[in-house]
Amino acid sequence: MRLPLLALHICAGIVGLLSGAAALSFAKGSHRHRAAGNVFVISILILAAAAVPLALMKHQIGNLFAAAFTFYLVATAWATARRRDGETVILDWYGLLVAITIGAVLVTCGSKAANSPTGSIGGVPAGMCFFMAFIALLCAAGDARMLLHGGLFGVHRLARHLWRMCFALFIATGSLFLGQQQVFPIFVRGTGVLLIPAILPLILLIFWLLRVRLTNAYKRKLAPRTDDVHSLRA
């Protein structure tokens, strides 16, 4: 089963990277953005689903939880975009439990890695384990806040969608350009060139969060129309 799963994983990853780059380049909310985003969601979910058995076969604990976390990020980001303001479902509670579990396991792995002679576990440095644990627990805090407040509204809902999609893309680019450098020409390995495409989604994540939260461009787009307000009051 390993070869077909690996082929599926690679093909889904290529499609995911291309569609993710396209979704980031198109105007947010446009038809092309939604189409590219749908392709990105499907391909990354397939990528993550195929990565789980591959990680189990190769006893790679780091890749196992990276795949599970990527699946969680994309699924919750997609669900956020599909819902209306102030809407939650029972699956959000399961998402909260998934985020807490992943964060707790990664904290444990980070502690074991920090106390090991190599400072890593399964080839994953302790610092990376703690970083991913922090992001997972940050997601859990966001899930808890959303559930306690009865959902998200306006730019907060859009920000949740954007940053989770971008971080899932960052995991994918980091896994390829930094974790699989052997597939690239020798002259670019270890030069820092591959670091640029690896961290580019993280830079774009920060840019879009600032643009959404600190400018009025998307606040105006997300504001309810006058006739909508009157119909709600009626």
N, CA, C and O of each residue as an XYZ file, in Angstrom:
936
protein
N       0.816     -1.218      0.000
C       0.000      0.000      0.000
C       0.846      1.263      0.000
O       0.353      2.345     -0.317
N       2.117      1.128      0.354
C       2.911      2.329      0.564
C       3.097      3.144     -0.714
O       2.991      4.370     -0.688
N       3.374      2.464     -1.838
C       3.637      3.195     -3.085
C       2.406      3.951     -3.576
O       2.535      5.126     -3.919
N       1.204      3.338     -3.629
C       0.026      4.113     -4.044
C      -0.284      5.275     -3.103
O      -0.675      6.354     -3.551
N      -0.110      5.055     -1.801
C      -0.349      6.139     -0.846
C       0.644      7.274     -1.043
O       0.286      8.449     -0.957
N       1.898      6.912     -1.309
C       2.922      7.935     -1.527
C       2.633      8.732     -2.791
O       2.783      9.954     -2.807
N       2.215      8.038     -3.857
C       1.868      8.727     -5.107
C       0.685      9.663     -4.892
O       0.687     10.794     -5.378
N      -0.326      9.192     -4.163
C      -1.491     10.029     -3.865
C      -1.092     11.233     -3.023
O      -1.570     12.344     -3.253
N      -0.223     11.012     -2.055
C       0.253     12.083     -1.179
C       0.999     13.152     -1.984
O       0.784     14.347     -1.782
N       1.858     12.726     -2.877
C       2.656     13.669     -3.674
C       1.770     14.450     -4.641
O       1.896     15.669     -4.753
N       0.876     13.753     -5.339
C      -0.002     14.431     -6.301
C      -0.913     15.434     -5.602
O      -1.097     16.554     -6.080
N      -1.482     15.025     -4.465
C      -2.343     15.944     -3.724
C      -1.552     17.139     -3.214
O      -2.069     18.256     -3.174
N      -0.298     16.911     -2.823
C       0.529     18.014     -2.353
C       0.830     19.025     -3.445
O       0.791     20.232     -3.205
N       1.129     18.541     -4.636
C       1.413     19.444     -5.762
C       0.179     20.289     -6.099
O       0.272     21.503     -6.278
N      -0.971     19.624     -6.181
C      -2.213     20.353     -6.472
C      -2.523     21.335     -5.350
O      -2.972     22.453     -5.605
N      -2.284     20.918     -4.105
C      -2.555     21.791     -2.970
C      -1.697     23.041     -2.975
O      -2.193     24.135     -2.707
N      -0.424     22.894     -3.276
C       0.467     24.051     -3.307
C       0.081     25.020     -4.424
O       0.067     26.235     -4.224
N      -0.227     24.478     -5.588
C      -0.597     25.344     -6.714
C      -1.928     26.050     -6.468
O      -2.056     27.248     -6.719
N      -2.913     25.306     -5.978
C      -4.222     25.919     -5.724
C      -4.162     26.882     -4.550
O      -4.868     27.890     -4.545
N      -3.327     26.589     -3.550
C      -3.170     27.513     -2.435
C      -2.554     28.826     -2.875
O      -2.988     29.898     -2.453
N      -1.533     28.739     -3.732
C      -0.915     29.955     -4.265
C      -1.918     30.748     -5.100
O      -1.938     31.978     -5.052
N      -2.746     30.044     -5.862
C      -3.754     30.724     -6.677
C      -4.798     31.407     -5.796
O      -5.188     32.545     -6.060
N      -5.247     30.716     -4.753
C      -6.254     31.297     -3.861
C      -5.735     32.555     -3.181
O      -6.487     33.508     -2.976
N      -4.449     32.563     -2.828
C      -3.868     33.743     -2.190
C      -3.731     34.914     -3.159
O      -3.789     36.073     -2.749
N      -3.550     34.614     -4.438
C      -3.324     35.681     -5.420
C      -4.622     36.298     -5.924
O      -4.622     37.451     -6.355
N      -5.732     35.556     -5.879
C      -7.001     36.082     -6.368
C      -7.665     36.959     -5.315
O      -7.393     36.824     -4.121
N      -8.534     37.855     -5.763
C      -9.259     38.728     -4.853
C     -10.124     37.898     -3.917
O     -10.840     36.998     -4.353
N     -10.050     38.210     -2.619
C     -10.787     37.435     -1.626
C     -12.296     37.595     -1.824
O     -12.808     38.707     -1.953
N     -12.993     36.457     -1.844
C     -14.424     36.453     -2.055
C     -14.838     36.337     -3.511
O     -16.021     36.167     -3.805
N     -13.865     36.430     -4.440
C     -14.198     36.331     -5.855
C     -14.480     34.876     -6.220
O     -14.180     33.953     -5.463
N     -15.072     34.703     -7.416
C     -15.390     33.348     -7.875
C     -14.114     32.523     -8.026
O     -14.085     31.353     -7.645
N     -13.054     33.128     -8.583
C     -11.802     32.394     -8.768
C     -11.169     32.020     -7.434
O     -10.590     30.943     -7.292
N     -11.283     32.919     -6.456
C     -10.744     32.611     -5.129
C     -11.476     31.422     -4.508
O     -10.846     30.530     -3.940
N     -12.800     31.411     -4.614
C     -13.572     30.307     -4.037
C     -13.271     28.993     -4.751
O     -13.158     27.948     -4.111
N     -13.141     29.045     -6.082
C     -12.856     27.823     -6.837
C     -11.486     27.261     -6.462
O     -11.345     26.065     -6.207
N     -10.474     28.139     -6.429
C      -9.136     27.685     -6.050
C      -9.111     27.202     -4.601
O      -8.427     26.233     -4.273
N      -9.861     27.886     -3.742
C      -9.921     27.484     -2.346
C     -10.545     26.113     -2.164
O     -10.091     25.331     -1.329
N     -11.584     25.811     -2.940
C     -12.207     24.487     -2.858
C     -11.244     23.387     -3.298
O     -11.188     22.320     -2.686
N     -10.489     23.654     -4.360
C      -9.493     22.683     -4.815
C      -8.419     22.503     -3.741
O      -7.978     21.385     -3.478
N      -8.005     23.608     -3.127
C      -6.999     23.543     -2.061
C      -7.490     22.702     -0.890
O      -6.750     21.865     -0.371
N      -8.724     22.918     -0.475
C      -9.272     22.168      0.660
C      -9.286     20.674      0.370
O      -8.821     19.878      1.185
N      -9.816     20.290     -0.790
C      -9.911     18.869     -1.132
C      -8.532     18.230     -1.218
O      -8.314     17.143     -0.682
N      -7.599     18.902     -1.892
C      -6.266     18.327     -2.080
C      -5.495     18.222     -0.773
O      -4.798     17.231     -0.551
N      -5.605     19.228      0.105
C      -4.878     19.178      1.368
C      -5.478     18.133      2.307
O      -4.749     17.476      3.051
N      -6.794     17.977      2.277
C      -7.412     16.923      3.080
C      -6.948     15.543      2.618
O      -6.682     14.667      3.441
N      -6.851     15.351      1.304
C      -6.339     14.089      0.774
C      -4.874     13.911      1.151
O      -4.452     12.825      1.549
N      -4.095     14.997      1.020
C      -2.677     14.975      1.401
C      -2.508     14.531      2.851
O      -1.698     13.650      3.142
N      -3.270     15.139      3.758
C      -3.151     14.829      5.181
C      -3.632     13.412      5.478
O      -3.016     12.695      6.268
N      -4.738     13.009      4.841
C      -5.267     11.667      5.079
C      -4.282     10.594      4.622
O      -4.141      9.563      5.279
N      -3.602     10.827      3.502
C      -2.615      9.856      3.023
C      -1.358      9.871      3.872
O      -0.671      8.856      3.985
N      -1.049     11.026      4.475
C       0.175     11.140      5.278
C       0.080     10.359      6.581
O       1.102      9.920      7.109
N      -1.130     10.176      7.109
C      -1.282      9.477      8.397
C      -0.806      8.032      8.309
O       0.058      7.645      9.095
N      -1.330      7.206      7.385
C      -0.806      5.830      7.311
C       0.661      5.762      6.908
O       1.383      4.871      7.354
N       1.113      6.696      6.067
C       2.530      6.708      5.697
C       3.410      6.962      6.923
O       4.450      6.326      7.092
N       2.982      7.901      7.776
C       3.744      8.189      8.991
C       3.744      6.997      9.938
O       4.754      6.725     10.589
N       2.631      6.287     10.023
C       2.562      5.102     10.879
C       3.477      3.994     10.355
O       4.142      3.314     11.136
N       3.511      3.815      9.038
C       4.373      2.794      8.441
C       5.841      3.077      8.708
O       6.627      2.156      8.930
N       6.213      4.367      8.685
C       7.618      4.758      8.840
C       7.948      5.162     10.272
O       9.068      5.581     10.565
N       6.954      5.031     11.172
C       7.155      5.358     12.597
C       7.638      6.806     12.775
O       8.557      7.076     13.548
N       7.003      7.720     12.050
C       7.352      9.134     12.122
C       6.266      9.873     12.899
O       5.272     10.316     12.324
N       6.463      9.999     14.195
C       5.456     10.594     15.060
C       5.212     12.065     14.720
O       4.089     12.559     14.824
N       6.274     12.754     14.314
C       6.134     14.167     13.967
C       5.226     14.370     12.768
O       4.357     15.241     12.779
N       5.429     13.563     11.731
C       4.604     13.672     10.531
C       3.155     13.274     10.808
O       2.229     13.808     10.198
N       2.971     12.337     11.729
C       1.624     11.894     12.065
C       0.786     13.054     12.620
O      -0.339     13.288     12.179
N       1.350     13.766     13.587
C       0.585     14.847     14.201
C       0.563     16.097     13.325
O      -0.372     16.892     13.406
N       1.576     16.274     12.495
C       1.530     17.376     11.529
C       0.389     17.165     10.541
O      -0.310     18.112     10.181
N       0.200     15.915     10.102
C      -0.890     15.607      9.178
C      -2.248     15.803      9.843
O      -3.162     16.375      9.249
N      -2.375     15.323     11.084
C      -3.642     15.479     11.800
C      -3.961     16.953     12.034
O      -5.109     17.377     11.901
N      -2.942     17.724     12.382
C      -3.152     19.151     12.636
C      -3.516     19.886     11.356
O      -4.371     20.771     11.368
N      -2.871     19.523     10.249
C      -3.189     20.145      8.959
C      -4.632     19.849      8.558
O      -5.345     20.735      8.088
N      -5.055     18.610      8.744
C      -6.436     18.229      8.446
C      -7.404     19.065      9.277
O      -8.399     19.574      8.759
N      -7.109     19.202     10.558
C      -7.963     19.996     11.456
C      -8.035     21.454     11.013
O      -9.119     22.035     10.975
N      -6.890     22.049     10.676
C      -6.859     23.455     10.285
C      -7.700     23.718      9.040
O      -8.501     24.652      9.003
N      -7.506     22.887      8.030
C      -8.228     23.097      6.772
C      -9.723     22.845      6.951
O     -10.549     23.595      6.430
N     -10.068     21.795      7.682
C     -11.487     21.480      7.882
C     -12.202     22.594      8.636
O     -13.308     22.984      8.260
N     -11.583     23.110      9.696
C     -12.230     24.172     10.475
C     -12.245     25.493      9.719
O     -13.194     26.266      9.851
N     -11.210     25.765      8.931
C     -11.196     26.991      8.129
C     -12.282     26.951      7.062
O     -12.970     27.946      6.833
N     -12.434     25.810      6.415
C     -13.483     25.664      5.396
C     -14.865     25.810      6.021
O     -15.730     26.492      5.471
N     -15.072     25.171      7.170
C     -16.375     25.256      7.840
C     -16.690     26.690      8.249
O     -17.840     27.122      8.171
N     -15.676     27.426      8.683
C     -15.883     28.817      9.083
C     -16.377     29.663      7.919
O     -17.264     30.500      8.086
N     -15.803     29.447      6.744
C     -16.208     30.230      5.574
C     -17.596     29.855      5.083
O     -18.292     30.689      4.504
N     -18.006     28.621      5.302
C     -19.289     28.153      4.809
C     -20.465     28.606      5.678
O     -21.608     28.613      5.221
N     -20.190     28.980      6.915
C     -21.279     29.310      7.832
C     -21.625     30.784      7.796
O     -20.902     31.612      7.241
N     -22.764     31.079      8.411
C     -23.174     32.468      8.576
C     -22.663     32.987      9.913
O     -22.216     32.212     10.758
N     -22.731     34.280     10.097
C     -22.320     34.882     11.360
C     -23.126     34.306     12.523
O     -24.337     34.110     12.416
N     -22.436     34.037     13.636
C     -23.108     33.568     14.835
C     -23.624     32.152     14.756
O     -24.568     31.806     15.467
N     -23.033     31.319     13.913
C     -23.503     29.942     13.753
C     -22.438     28.967     14.220
O     -21.279     29.077     13.820
N     -22.815     28.013     15.060
C     -21.928     26.931     15.491
C     -22.675     25.607     15.372
O     -23.905     25.571     15.337
N     -21.907     24.518     15.311
C     -22.500     23.179     15.235
C     -21.795     22.276     16.230
O     -20.780     22.656     16.815
N     -22.331     21.087     16.419
C     -21.785     20.158     17.402
C     -20.363     19.742     17.055
O     -19.573     19.430     17.946
N     -20.027     19.736     15.757
C     -18.678     19.344     15.343
C     -17.621     20.314     15.863
O     -16.453     19.944     15.979
N     -18.008     21.543     16.177
C     -17.043     22.500     16.722
C     -16.501     22.026     18.071
O     -15.344     22.284     18.404
N     -17.337     21.332     18.843
C     -16.870     20.800     20.123
C     -15.846     19.688     19.906
O     -14.876     19.584     20.657
N     -16.053     18.866     18.896
C     -15.064     17.834     18.574
C     -13.766     18.470     18.079
O     -12.676     17.989     18.389
N     -13.886     19.542     17.317
C     -12.690     20.251     16.876
C     -11.882     20.790     18.042
O     -10.652     20.745     18.028
N     -12.578     21.302     19.055
C     -11.904     21.781     20.256
C     -11.131     20.657     20.936
O      -9.991     20.852     21.359
N     -11.744     19.492     21.042
C     -11.073     18.350     21.665
C      -9.868     17.900     20.844
O      -8.840     17.517     21.402
N      -9.997     17.947     19.524
C      -8.867     17.569     18.659
C      -7.692     18.519     18.862
O      -6.548     18.080     18.983
N      -7.975     19.819     18.898
C      -6.906     20.809     19.073
C      -6.222     20.650     20.428
O      -4.996     20.734     20.512
N      -6.993     20.420     21.485
C      -6.411     20.227     22.813
C      -5.549     18.977     22.847
O      -4.457     18.984     23.415
N      -6.044     17.894     22.233
C      -5.287     16.636     22.217
C      -3.971     16.781     21.471
O      -2.922     16.352     21.952
N      -4.036     17.390     20.291
C      -2.812     17.578     19.500
C      -1.825     18.456     20.260
O      -0.632     18.155     20.298
N      -2.310     19.538     20.866
C      -1.423     20.413     21.627
C      -0.781     19.706     22.792
O       0.415     19.876     23.031
N      -1.548     18.907     23.531
C      -1.009     18.198     24.689
C       0.037     17.160     24.268
O       1.076     17.018     24.913
N      -0.247     16.443     23.189
C       0.710     15.433     22.714
C       2.004     16.091     22.237
O       3.094     15.582     22.496
N       1.882     17.215     21.547
C       3.078     17.898     21.052
C       3.909     18.486     22.198
O       5.136     18.528     22.111
N       3.255     18.935     23.260
C       3.997     19.398     24.434
C       4.783     18.241     25.042
O       5.940     18.404     25.431
N       4.154     17.077     25.123
C       4.830     15.879     25.650
C       6.009     15.491     24.768
O       7.091     15.184     25.268
N       5.797     15.506     23.445
C       6.884     15.175     22.517
C       8.015     16.191     22.621
O       9.189     15.823     22.571
N       7.668     17.455     22.766
C       8.696     18.484     22.904
C       9.515     18.302     24.158
O      10.729     18.503     24.143
N       8.866     17.923     25.248
C       9.589     17.692     26.509
C      10.540     16.505     26.382
O      11.675     16.554     26.856
N      10.065     15.438     25.736
C      10.931     14.272     25.534
C      12.110     14.616     24.626
O      13.238     14.185     24.863
N      11.827     15.402     23.581
C      12.901     15.796     22.665
C      13.933     16.666     23.366
O      15.134     16.512     23.145
N      13.465     17.580     24.213
C      14.388     18.479     24.917
C      15.296     17.711     25.874
O      16.429     18.125     26.121
N      14.811     16.609     26.407
C      15.592     15.817     27.357
C      16.379     14.689     26.703
O      17.080     13.943     27.386
N      16.267     14.561     25.387
C      17.004     13.515     24.677
C      18.409     13.991     24.323
O      18.647     15.197     24.265
N      19.337     13.078     24.088
C      20.719     13.475     23.738
C      20.811     14.293     22.452
O      21.681     15.153     22.319
N      19.910     14.021     21.503
C      19.964     14.725     20.216
C      19.137     16.002     20.208
O      19.240     16.800     19.276
N      18.315     16.205     21.239
C      17.450     17.372     21.262
C      16.297     17.302     20.286
O      15.701     18.321     19.938
N      15.984     16.086     19.842
C      14.885     15.894     18.893
C      14.224     14.553     19.160
O      14.750     13.716     19.894
N      13.068     14.364     18.554
C      12.354     13.092     18.636
C      11.838     12.746     17.257
O      11.060     13.500     16.672
N      12.267     11.606     16.732
C      11.884     11.232     15.373
C      12.388     12.201     14.336
O      11.778     12.348     13.277
N      13.502     12.875     14.622
C      14.055     13.860     13.701
C      13.446     15.232     13.806
O      13.855     16.141     13.084
N      12.460     15.416     14.701
C      11.804     16.715     14.874
C      12.410     17.414     16.090
O      12.362     16.861     17.189
N      12.980     18.617     15.931
C      13.583     19.329     17.065
C      12.548     19.688     18.122
O      11.360     19.828     17.832
N      13.024     19.833     19.351
C      12.121     20.186     20.450
C      11.440     21.527     20.204
O      10.257     21.690     20.503
N      12.189     22.489     19.658
C      11.625     23.803     19.407
C      10.444     23.754     18.454
O       9.461     24.469     18.650
N      10.528     22.919     17.424
C       9.420     22.792     16.477
C       8.205     22.157     17.146
O       7.070     22.555     16.882
N       8.442     21.167     18.014
C       7.326     20.542     18.744
C       6.605     21.567     19.607
O       5.375     21.615     19.629
N       7.376     22.389     20.320
C       6.762     23.393     21.198
C       6.052     24.474     20.386
O       5.000     24.968     20.792
N       6.626     24.841     19.240
C       5.993     25.851     18.383
C       4.650     25.356     17.866
O       3.655     26.078     17.924
N       4.618     24.116     17.356
C       3.373     23.570     16.849
C       2.368     23.347     17.974
O       1.163     23.497     17.768
N       2.857     22.989     19.166
C       1.967     22.839     20.316
C       1.327     24.168     20.678
O       0.142     24.222     21.007
N       2.113     25.245     20.617
C       1.579     26.577     20.910
C       0.475     26.944     19.927
O      -0.563     27.471     20.328
N       0.691     26.669     18.636
C      -0.327     26.989     17.626
C      -1.578     26.147     17.839
O      -2.694     26.650     17.713
N      -1.396     24.859     18.163
C      -2.555     23.990     18.396
C      -3.368     24.464     19.594
O      -4.598     24.484     19.544
N      -2.685     24.844     20.665
C      -3.399     25.319     21.850
C      -4.018     26.694     21.605
O      -5.047     27.029     22.192
N      -3.388     27.490     20.737
C      -3.989     28.766     20.332
C      -5.288     28.516     19.565
O      -6.272     29.233     19.746
N      -5.280     27.495     18.708
C      -6.501     27.114     17.998
C      -7.575     26.661     18.981
O      -8.748     27.003     18.834
N      -7.163     25.888     19.983
C      -8.123     25.423     20.987
C      -8.737     26.598     21.736
O      -9.939     26.611     22.005
N      -7.917     27.579     22.070
C      -8.440     28.770     22.747
C      -9.422     29.515     21.851
O     -10.446     30.007     22.323
N      -9.109     29.598     20.548
C     -10.021     30.249     19.610
C     -11.330     29.489     19.475
O     -12.398     30.095     19.387
N     -11.251     28.148     19.457
C     -12.465     27.341     19.391
C     -13.330     27.548     20.632
O     -14.547     27.704     20.533
N     -12.685     27.549     21.809
C     -13.428     27.733     23.057
C     -14.095     29.104     23.099
O     -15.248     29.232     23.509
N     -13.364     30.117     22.674
C     -13.925     31.476     22.665
C     -15.114     31.566     21.720
O     -16.126     32.187     22.047
N     -14.996     30.948     20.550
C     -16.088     30.976     19.580
C     -17.328     30.290     20.149
O     -18.439     30.800     20.003
N     -17.148     29.150     20.790
C     -18.280     28.413     21.339
C     -18.928     29.158     22.502
O     -20.151     29.147     22.640
N     -18.121     29.802     23.336
C     -18.665     30.538     24.477
C     -19.438     31.776     24.043
O     -20.389     32.188     24.708
N     -19.021     32.372     22.911
C     -19.688     33.579     22.427
C     -20.777     33.278     21.389
O     -21.353     34.197     20.807
N     -21.054     32.003     21.162
C     -22.117     31.666     20.219
C     -21.775     31.911     18.772
O     -22.658     32.251     17.986
N     -20.513     31.748     18.391
C     -20.107     31.912     17.004
C     -19.250     33.136     16.779
O     -18.915     33.861     17.716
N     -18.896     33.357     15.517
C     -18.062     34.493     15.120
C     -18.842     35.406     14.191
O     -19.790     34.987     13.527
N     -18.418     36.669     14.162
C     -19.136     37.665     13.379
C     -18.151     38.520     12.579
O     -17.065     38.852     13.054
N     -18.560     38.871     11.346
C     -17.814     39.832     10.539
C     -16.371     39.456     10.293
O     -16.067     38.335      9.888
N     -15.482     40.407     10.543
C     -14.072     40.223     10.235
C     -13.432     39.148     11.105
O     -12.423     38.565     10.708
N     -13.988     38.875     12.269
C     -13.434     37.822     13.122
C     -13.601     36.453     12.459
O     -12.715     35.603     12.541
N     -14.714     36.257     11.821
C     -14.943     34.996     11.101
C     -14.011     34.891      9.896
O     -13.449     33.829      9.630
N     -13.851     35.988      9.176
C     -12.962     35.998      8.019
C     -11.515     35.791      8.441
O     -10.776     35.065      7.775
N     -11.097     36.422      9.544
C      -9.728     36.275     10.017
C      -9.427     34.835     10.403
O      -8.346     34.325     10.107
N     -10.377     34.176     11.064
C     -10.193     32.770     11.447
C     -10.009     31.903     10.201
O      -9.138     31.034     10.166
N     -10.829     32.143      9.185
C     -10.717     31.381      7.935
C      -9.353     31.591      7.282
O      -8.701     30.630      6.875
N      -8.928     32.841      7.185
C      -7.683     33.151      6.484
C      -6.457     32.591      7.188
O      -5.606     31.970      6.551
N      -6.358     32.805      8.502
C      -5.120     32.410      9.160
C      -4.986     30.894      9.255
O      -3.871     30.374      9.218
N      -6.090     30.184      9.376
C      -6.008     28.724      9.444
C      -5.660     28.129      8.090
O      -4.896     27.167      8.015
N      -6.207     28.686      7.028
C      -5.846     28.225      5.685
C      -4.371     28.507      5.402
O      -3.656     27.643      4.895
N      -3.921     29.712      5.729
C      -2.537     30.080      5.464
C      -1.571     29.232      6.284
O      -0.514     28.847      5.784
N      -1.913     28.939      7.518
C      -1.002     28.139      8.341
C      -0.956     26.695      7.851
O       0.097     26.059      7.910
N      -2.076     26.171      7.371
C      -2.058     24.837      6.777
C      -1.159     24.805      5.544
O      -0.421     23.843      5.333
N      -1.224     25.865      4.728
C      -0.339     25.964      3.571
C       1.108     26.082      4.011
O       1.996     25.531      3.361
N       1.364     26.793      5.108
C       2.722     26.919      5.644
C       3.269     25.559      6.073
O       4.443     25.269      5.842
N       2.446     24.729      6.687
C       2.892     23.383      7.063
C       3.268     22.587      5.818
O       4.267     21.867      5.812
N       2.460     22.719      4.759
C       2.730     21.988      3.518
C       4.020     22.471      2.854
O       4.843     21.656      2.436
N       4.199     23.788      2.755
C       5.421     24.299      2.112
C       6.658     23.999      2.958
O       7.714     23.676      2.414
N       6.538     24.101      4.273
C       7.670     23.775      5.126
C       8.059     22.321      5.030
O       9.244     21.989      5.027
N       7.062     21.443      4.953
C       7.339     20.011      4.842
C       8.050     19.685      3.537
O       8.901     18.797      3.500
N       7.707     20.401      2.459
C       8.337     20.139      1.168
C       9.706     20.799      1.056
O      10.710     20.117      0.850
N       9.753     22.117      1.191
C      10.974     22.852      0.889
C      12.052     22.705      1.959
O      13.239     22.853      1.666
N      11.652     22.416      3.192
C      12.648     22.239      4.250
C      12.790     20.780      4.667
O      13.890     20.325      4.984
N      11.676     20.044      4.666
C      11.726     18.661      5.108
C      12.099     17.670      4.036
O      12.470     16.540      4.352
N      12.014     18.060      2.755
C      12.332     17.147      1.653
C      13.334     17.789      0.691
O      13.135     17.774     -0.524
N      14.396     18.345      1.236
C      15.364     19.049      0.396
C      16.089     18.121     -0.569
O      16.677     18.582     -1.548
N      16.053     16.823     -0.302
C      16.761     15.884     -1.178
C      16.155     15.806     -2.576
O      16.804     15.313     -3.498
N      14.926     16.282     -2.749
C      14.297     16.235     -4.070
C      14.683     17.434     -4.925
O      14.327     17.491     -6.102
N      15.403     18.389     -4.353
C      15.816     19.581     -5.091
C      17.280     19.459     -5.514
O      18.031     18.667     -4.944
N      17.688     20.254     -6.526
C      19.084     20.206     -6.970
C      20.061     20.477     -5.828
O      19.747     21.203     -4.885
N      21.233     19.890     -5.928
C      22.221     19.985     -4.859
C      22.639     21.430     -4.603
O      22.893     21.805     -3.458
N      22.715     22.249     -5.659
C      23.255     23.599     -5.493
C      22.328     24.526     -4.698
O      22.755     25.601     -4.277
N      21.051     24.125     -4.482
C      20.162     24.975     -3.688
C      19.961     24.454     -2.271
O      19.368     25.137     -1.436
N      20.446     23.260     -1.999
C      20.271     22.688     -0.661
C      21.166     23.401      0.347
O      22.352     23.616      0.098
N      20.599     23.756      1.458
C      21.379     24.366      2.521
C      21.819     25.794      2.248
O      22.615     26.345      3.009
N      21.317     26.411      1.173
C      21.721     27.784      0.844
C      20.772     28.835      1.418
O      21.092     30.023      1.419
N      19.631     28.413      1.897
C      18.638     29.355      2.384
C      17.631     29.754      1.334
O      16.641     30.415      1.649
N      17.864     29.362      0.074
C      16.930     29.710     -1.001
C      15.573     29.043     -0.768
O      14.524     29.644     -0.997
N      15.615     27.801     -0.313
C      14.369     27.063     -0.098
C      13.587     27.596      1.103
O      12.410     27.279      1.274
N      14.237     28.395      1.923
C      13.541     28.965      3.074
C      12.479     29.984      2.636
O      11.468     30.170      3.312
N      12.724     30.633      1.504
C      11.808     31.689      1.038
C      10.419     31.138      0.724
O       9.438     31.622      1.288
N      10.301     30.126     -0.172
C       8.944     29.600     -0.420
C       8.362     28.874      0.792
O       7.143     28.751      0.916
N       9.232     28.391      1.690
C       8.737     27.675      2.866
C       7.993     28.605      3.819
O       6.942     28.239      4.346
N       8.525     29.799      4.041
C       7.925     30.704      5.022
C       7.026     31.763      4.383
O       6.418     32.567      5.090
N       6.938     31.770      3.041
C       6.112     32.775      2.364
C       4.650     32.739      2.828
O       4.071     33.805      3.039
N       4.021     31.558      2.998
C       2.637     31.564      3.505
C       2.512     32.181      4.889
O       1.481     32.771      5.213
N       3.548     32.051      5.707
C       3.509     32.654      7.041
C       3.545     34.175      6.946
O       2.868     34.866      7.707
N       4.337     34.693      6.012
C       4.400     36.142      5.794
C       3.061     36.656      5.269
O       2.561     37.688      5.718
N       2.487     35.923      4.312
C       1.185     36.321      3.771
C       0.090     36.211      4.829
O      -0.858     36.996      4.820
N       0.210     35.255      5.728
C      -0.742     35.125      6.836
C      -0.762     36.398      7.670
O      -1.827     36.927      7.988
N       0.429     36.885      8.024
C       0.531     38.110      8.824
C      -0.035     39.302      8.046
O      -0.756     40.128      8.606
N       0.294     39.385      6.758
C      -0.188     40.489      5.929
C      -1.716     40.514      5.880
O      -2.324     41.564      6.085
N      -2.340     39.363      5.608
C      -3.787     39.336      5.473
C      -4.498     39.562      6.800
O      -5.566     40.172      6.835
N      -3.915     39.075      7.889
C      -4.521     39.330      9.192
C      -4.528     40.826      9.508
O      -5.524     41.367      9.990
N      -3.412     41.478      9.231
C      -3.344     42.920      9.463
C      -4.310     43.670      8.556
O      -4.963     44.622      8.984
N      -4.398     43.239      7.312
C      -5.287     43.910      6.361
C      -6.754     43.740      6.757
O      -7.538     44.684      6.668
N      -7.115     42.549      7.189
C      -8.503     42.283      7.552
C      -8.882     42.957      8.860
O      -9.962     43.536      8.976
N      -7.987     42.881      9.850
C      -8.342     43.365     11.184
C      -8.157     44.870     11.360
O      -8.871     45.488     12.150
N      -7.203     45.474     10.630
C      -6.859     46.868     10.884
C      -7.337     47.850      9.826
O      -7.214     49.060     10.015
N      -7.881     47.357      8.716
C      -8.390     48.256      7.681
C      -9.901     48.112      7.573
O     -10.494     47.192      8.136
N     -10.510     49.032      6.844
C     -11.968     49.025      6.690
C     -12.440     48.337      5.417
O     -13.640     48.262      5.154
N     -11.485     47.830      4.622
C     -11.859     47.255      3.325
C     -12.848     46.112      3.482
O     -13.862     46.073      2.784
N     -12.571     45.184      4.382
C     -13.441     44.027      4.536
C     -14.565     44.289      5.522
O     -15.583     43.596      5.498
N     -14.397     45.279      6.389
C     -15.506     45.642      7.272
C     -16.683     46.161      6.467
O     -17.836     45.866      6.781
N     -16.394     46.936      5.428
C     -17.477     47.451      4.575
C     -18.131     46.331      3.783
O     -19.349     46.319      3.602
N     -17.314     45.382      3.307
C     -17.863     44.278      2.525
C     -18.740     43.365      3.367
O     -19.738     42.831      2.884
N     -18.360     43.188      4.638
C     -19.084     42.267      5.506
C     -20.242     42.919      6.246
O     -21.047     42.230      6.873
N     -20.329     44.248      6.175
C     -21.412     44.927      6.888
C     -22.752     44.578      6.248
O     -22.840     44.499      5.023
N     -23.799     44.369      7.051
C     -25.111     44.033      6.493
C     -25.691     45.214      5.733
O     -25.492     46.369      6.109
N     -26.403     44.915      4.673
C     -27.049     45.964      3.885
C     -28.266     46.501      4.637
O     -28.797     45.849      5.536
N     -28.692     47.700      4.249
C     -29.819     48.346      4.939
C     -31.081     47.511      4.833
O     -31.805     47.362      5.817
N     -31.363     46.959      3.646
C     -32.577     46.160      3.497
C     -32.521     44.884      4.310
O     -33.547     44.392      4.778
N     -31.274     44.329      4.483
C     -31.123     43.142      5.312
C     -31.430     43.453      6.766
O     -32.074     42.666      7.458
N     -30.960     44.617      7.226
C     -31.203     45.009      8.611
C     -32.703     45.187      8.868
O     -33.224     44.745      9.892
N     -33.406     45.861      7.897
C     -34.834     46.059      8.050
C     -35.601     44.742      8.063
O     -36.576     44.584      8.798
N     -35.144     43.788      7.231
C     -35.836     42.502      7.193
C     -35.640     41.737      8.484
O     -36.549     41.039      8.934
N     -34.441     41.860      9.103
C     -34.189     41.205     10.377
C     -35.043     41.808     11.472
O     -35.575     41.095     12.323
N     -35.174     43.143     11.446
C     -35.992     43.794     12.468
C     -37.471     43.424     12.320
O     -38.199     43.278     13.301
N     -37.886     43.277     11.058
C     -39.281     42.917     10.836
C     -39.573     41.515     11.349
O     -40.705     41.043     11.244
